[in-house]
C-alpha cells in the first residue's frame, strides 16, 4: 500500500473512531444490541465516575460500560462522601423503581389508607401466601401508624394458577377491600371478571425483580423481600421518607 493510500485509510479509521466515541449513547446501544437484540435498554447516561457510562434497563436494573460499549461491568458503584461509601447503584435503581411504581394510578391498586397517611408502601401480593395473609392482618396497625398500604397483584404460580383467578376476582369486586379481606382470611371470594391489571402488575413485578411474596416496595423505591412485623415495617417505611 502506498504512503498516500495508507494515510487516507488511517484518516478514515481515525475519523470513524472519533465519530464512534463522540456519540457514546449510539455506540453503547449498538454494542449491546449485538449481544441481545431484545435487551430492554431504557437510558444510557454518564455515571458519576468519569469515563464510565450507566445503562439502565426497564425495571430499574442497571450496569456500567465504557464509552464505546466494548467493556461491561455489573455490580455496585460506590462514591466516598464525608468518609462514608454511598451506594450510587442502589440509589439510582431505587429511584427508577419508585418512579415506575408511583406512576401507577390508585384506581389500579387495592388501597388501605389512614385518614392522614405519613408515607406509603406498595405490596406485591398473592392471596394464597401465608406471610401475605399475616401481613394483611396487620394492615390496621400499619394504618394506625400512618402507613398507607397499596396492593399490586403477583400470582406466584403464574397467570393460569387458581391464585391468579382469585386475584382477578378481588380486583373486579365491587368492594375490593372487602374482597381482599375475605381472600386473605381464606374465605370464599365471589368469582368476577373485568378488564383488570393483574397480568400487567405481574409482569411489572418480574421486571423489577420480585421473585416471592410479599415483596414490599417503600416510597423511595427500595424493595424489602418478605414479611416484616408492623412496628418494624412502619419504622422502616417512615424513615424512607427522609
N, C-alpha and C positions, 0 to 999 in steps of 0.2 A: 504494500500500500504506500502511495506517495505521501510525502510530508503534508501536502495540501489536503489530500483526502483524509488523512489521519486527524489533522487539525479540525476539519469540518465535522468529522464523526465525534470527536471529543466535545466540540462546541454544542452539537446536537444533544449528546448524552448529558452534558452538564446543564444545558437548558432544560431538558426534560426532568432531571433530578431536582433542579431548583423549583420548577413548577409543581412537581410532586410534593416537595417539602413545604411549599408555600401554601398549600391547601391541605393541612393535616386531616380535617374532617373527611374529605373525599378519599384521601389515601388510606385512612384507617378503615373506613367503611368498605372500600374495595378489597382490602386485605382480609378483613373479617368475613365478608360475603364469599370470598373464595374458599373459606373453610366451611361455612354453613350458610347457604343462600337464604335460609329461613330464620337466621338469628334475629331476634326482635330488638334491634337497636333503637333506643328512644332518643338519646342525646350523646353527642361527643363534645367534650369541652376540656380546656386546660385544667389540670388539677392544681392543688396548692404547691406541689413540688415542681420546680422549673424543669421543663423538657419532658414531663410525663403527662399523658392525657388520660382522662377519665371517660370510660364508656359505660353509660347507664342503660340497662335493659328494661323492657316493660316489666313492671312489678317492683322496680326499685333496685334490684341487684346490680352490682357493678364490678368492673375490673379495670386494669390500667394497661396502657400501651405506649410505645414510642410514637413519635410524630409520624413515622412512615408506616405504622401498623405492623412492623416486622417482629417486634418483641412484645410479648404479652406477660402480664403479671396478675395473678389472682391472690388476694389477701387483703390485710388491713393496712391502711396508710395512716400513720400517726404523725402528729405535729407536737413538738415540745413548746408548751406555753407556760411561762412562770413556774418552771420546774416540774410541770405535770405533762404527761403524754396524753394528748387528746386524740381519740379515735375518729378521724375525719370520715373514714369509710362508713362507719356505723351511723354517724350523724347524717350523712348525705342519704344513705339508704332509708333511714327512718323518715326523713323529710319527704322523700318520694312516696313512701307508703302512706304517710299521713295525708299528703295531697290527694292521692287516689281514693283513700277511704273517706275523707271528709267531703269529697265531691259527690258521694252517693246521696241521693235525696232521702230524707227521713221517711218519705212515703214508701220506700222500698225496703225499709227495715221494720223490725218489730221492736218498739222502743218502750222502756220502762224508765220514767223520768221523775225526779222530785220537782217540787214547785220552783225551786231556785237552784238549779244544778251548778256546782262549782267546777266540774270537769266531766268528761265522759270516757267510757271505754266501749270498744266495738268488739263483740264476741262472735267468732265463727263457731257455730254450734250444730250439734246433731242431737235430735230428741232421744235417740237410742244410745245414749252415752251416760254412764253412771256419774262421772265427775261433772258433766254438763248439768245433770239434774241436781247435784249437790250445790253447784254454783248458783243455779237458779233459785234454790231455796233460800239463798242469802241475798237475793236482789233487794228485798225490802230494807235490809240492813245497809246495803250499799247506797240505796236511795236516801236513807236517813242520814248517811254520812256525806251526802252531797254529790254522789256519783250517778250520772245517767248511764244506763245500760242499753246499748244498741246491739240488736242481734242481726247477724247475717247467717245464711244457711250454708252448711258444709256437710253433706251426707258422706260420711267416711267410706262407705262401701260403694259409692258411686251413684249415678243418677238413676239407675234401674233398681235400686235397693228399696226395701219396704220403708226405711227411714226417709228416703228422698220423697216417697209418695206422701208420707205423713207431714214432712216439712212443707210440701206444696199445699196440703190441706190447711196447715197453720197460716201460711201466707195468704190463702184465699178465703179464710174465715171472715165473717162479718165482724167478729170481735177477735182480733189477732192476739191480744194479750191473754184473754181467757183461753183461747185455743192453745197458746204456748204453755200456760199454767197446767192445763189438762195433760198435754203431751209430756211435760217434764215430771208430772206426778204419776205417769204410767196409766192415765185414764184414756178412754177412747176419745178420739177427735173425729167429728163428723167429716166424712170424705167430701172434698170440694176441689174444684179445678177452676183455673182462670189464667189470664195472661200474667205470669209471675216471674220473679227474678232469681229463682232458686238455681237454675243452671248457670246463670251469669255470675252469681256470687260464688258458686263452687269453683268456677274457672278462675275467678279473681283470687280466691284463697290459694289455689295451686300455684298461680303466677307469683304470689308474694312469699311463697314458702311454707304455707300451712300444710302440715302432714299429720295432724291429730287434733282432737277437740277435748276441751275448749281451747281455742287459740285466742288470746286476749291482746288486742291492739290498743295501746294507750293513745291519748290525744296527740302526742308528739310522734307517733308512728312506731314506737318501739313495741316489739311483739314479746309477749310473755306466754310461753307454751305451758299449758296445763293449769289445773285448779290452784287457786290461792284463797285462803280464808278471807272473808270480807274485810276485817280490820286491816290486815296486811295489804290487801289489794287496794283498798281505798287510800291508804298512806302512799303507796307507790304511784297511784293514779293522780293524786293531788300534787305530789312532788314533780310529776312530769310536766306540770304547767309552768314550773319555774324556769 
